[in-house]
Each structure stands twice: as structure tokens, then as C-alpha cells.
Amino acid sequence: MQKFLPLFPLNLVVFPLEDLNLHIFEPRYRQLIKDAVLHDSSFGIPAFIDGKMQGFGTEVKIVSVYKVYEDGRMDIKTQGVRVFRILDFQNPVEGKLYAGGDVETLKDPEIKPPVLPKLIEQIADLYTLLNEENKFNPQKPQPYSYQIAHKIGLSIEKEYELLKMPTETERQAYISAHLDKVLPVLHELERTKERIRMNGHFKNLDPLNF
């Protein structure tokens, strides 16, 4: 589906159904948020990477305006809706301070899609190695890939590649391949740390037969 969206480029990747808190201080984006609230409309956050605005982003809706400061700055709560591809970019939109453009929206994210058993095991292994609580829920009404995307060490470039993938199956396979490379490194690091901890301690050595 094609539609027009005000655009708020940021140096990050936003995923559908992700909760995102934003502090709004630039006059052009204060105007954008006021217009979105007034018309009960959404806006787009295209990824801005290496000094360039990328062709894909995520449409977001305003959940609440948490705080408005005396000087006009705002704290807002938003949530990702769906991925879009930019067809036409206008900077600024006629009569406005902010940019916008015609976009093609992609399909809404799947709700509770199946999760690869291998990926669940990899995430459990990763968070055990990191000594962190694994709070991700395969039954949550948000694709598993979007739940974990910011929490597995992907660069912003790789997160953007993930954003462009149209299916949950592709995204899970991409993340699993990433973890296939990361986990052996972390396991070796743990073994190295253990060897360092043992250095200097009294050791009970078995006798050698030779």
C-alpha cells in the first residue's frame, strides 16, 4: 500500500512492534509531532547510516506524549507499526519544517510466528554466557526476531539488513547464522578467562606415565 508519511530520520533501526521513547527538541520535529498528535496520524523513522538516509524504515505511532517542557521540548512514547520503503523524498514538505515522502508499506508483522528450536537454544546459550536474564518469549505477539534483534550484538548495518527481510523465517535464519559465528568466540573467551583465573593457584596435578 502507498501512503504519505512525515519522516524523522534517526541513526538507529526501529523494528515493528518495538517500543521506543524519544526526546523531541528540534523545532522541525516538534512541529512534526504536534501535527501527528493533532491529526492522530503516524510518521516514519528511516534509518540514517554512515551519513546517508537509507531507503527503508519503520512507520511508528505515538502511544503517548509523556512530558511537554516549558521551552516546547517533548518526551514521547512510540511503537513501531510496519516497515516501509521510500518512493519519493521531500525535504522539507511544502509549508512545513520537516521532511516527508510517499512510501510503500510492507506487510504487517506476523503475530506469534513459529520460532526455530535451534535459535531458542542459541539465545539461551548466549545469555548464559553473558550472565544475563533471558526474558524473550517465543509466544509473545511480536516476531521473535524483532524481540532479540537489538540484544545479540548486531551492528546497525546488520540490523538494517534484517529490517529489509520480508519474512520471519528469513530473519530467524539470518540471526541464527550470526550466532553460529558469535557463540564459539564467546565460549573460547570463557575458557580463556577460566585459564586466567587458575593461573597462580595451587594445582593438584596427576602423575604422568611415560
N, C-alpha and C positions, 0 to 999 in steps of 0.2 A: 504494500500500500504506500502511496506517495502522500506526503503532507509537508507543511512548512513548520520549521521549528526555530525558535531563538536558540543561539548557540553560545555556549560557555566553555571554551577550550581550557583544559587543565592538563598538567603534566602528570597524569595518572590514568589508569584504566578503571572504569566503573563497569561492574557486571550487573545484568538483570537481577532484580530482587535483592540486591545489596543495599544495606542501609548506609547512608553517607551523610555526615554532618559537615556543613560548610559555614565558614565565616565570610560574609559578604561585605567588602569595604570599598571597592572601586565604584565610582559613580555610574558607569555603564551597566555594571552587573546589579547594582541596587535598583536601577530602572528596570532591568530585565525581570528581577524577582517581583517587584511591585506589579508589573504588567501580568506576570504569571498568576499571582495571587488574585488580582482584580478579575481576570478572565477565567480563573480556575483551570489554567492550562499547564501543560508540561513544557520542558525545554530539553535541549540536548547537550551532552558533555562529550565532545570528540576528544580523542587522545592527542596530546601535543608532545611529540617525542623528538629529541635532538633538534629543537628549534623549528620543527615543522608540524603543522596540523595534519593529522592523518585522515584518511577517508572514511573511517568507521568510528562510531561512538555509541553511547547508550542514552536513550531517552529516559529522563527521570521526572518524577512527580514530587511536588512539595507536600510533605506529610504535615509539617507544622512550622510556623515561624516562632522559634523558641524564645528569641530575645531581640528587641529593637533598641539600639543605643541612641542617646540624645543627638549624636552627630550623624545619624542615618545608617550607621553600620548595622548589620543583622547577623544573627546566628539562626540558621535554618536546618531542619531535618528533612532529608530527601530519601527516596528509594528508587532504585533502578527499575525500569519497566521492560524495555526491549532494545535490541541492537538495531542500529540504522546505518545506512550508507549515504554519504553526502552526494547529491546530484548537482547542486548549484549553491555556491557560497557567495553571500553578500556581506560586505564589511565596510561601513555599517549598513543595517537595514534602513531603508528610506524613512526619515523622520525620527530615527532612534539613535541612541548612542552605541548599542550593542550589535553584534553580528547575528546573522541567521542564514537560513538556506532551505531549499527544498531537499527532502531526504526520502529515501525508500526504506521503510521499516521492514525488518525481517520477522520471522515467526516469533510468537510469544514463547518464552522458555517452557519446556516440558515440566509438568508437575509430577514429582516423585518418579522420575525415570529409574530403571534398574541400574545398579552400581556393580561394576566389575569386582568380584571377590578378591582378586589379586590387588586391586587398588586399595580396598579397605585394609588388607593386610599390610601393604606398604605404608599407609598413613599411620597405622598403629605402630609399626616398627620405627618410623621416623620420629614420632612423638615420644616413644620410649627412649630413643637415643638423645633427644633434646631435653628429656626430663620435664616435659610439659604435658598438661592435661589434654587429652584428645576429646574435644567437645563436638566434633562433627557428627551429624546424624543422617544416615542414608535415607531415613524415612521422612525427613523434613521436606515440606513443599517448596523446595528450591533445589535445582540440579546440584548434585554433589560437586561437580567440577567448579561451580561458582562459589560454593561454600569454602573450598580449600585453596582456590587459586592464589590468593594473597598470602597464604600461610605455608608455602612449600619452597620458597627461595627462588621463584621465577623472577627473571629480570623484567623490567617494564616492556621491553621488546617482545619477550616471550608471552607475557600476559596479553599483549595486543594481538599476537598470532592466535592465541586461544579465543579471544573475543570474536575474531572473524570466522571461527569454525561454526558451521550451521547446526551440527547435531551434538548431543551429549555423548554419543558413542565415540565420535572423533576426539572430543575434548578429553574424555577419560583416557583414551589410548595415548594421547599426547602427554598427559601428566604422568601416566604410568611409565612411559619411555624416559621422561625426565628423572623420575625417581630411580629407575634402573641404573642411572649414572651416579646419582647423588648418594644413595644408600651405601654402596661399597666404600665410598670415600669416608663417610661418617663412621662406619664400622671400623675401618682402619685407624681413624683418628682415635676412637675409643681404645683400641688395642695399644696405640702409642701412648695415650695418657696412662693406661694401666702399667705399661713398662716403666714410664717415668716415675709413677708412684712407688713402684717396687724398688727402684734404684736407691741404694743406701740402707735398705732394711736387711735384717738377718735372714738368711735363706737356708732352708732345710734341703740340702742337696742330696739326691740319691747317688749311691755309689755306682761307678761305671764299670762295666765288664769289658775289658779289652786285652 
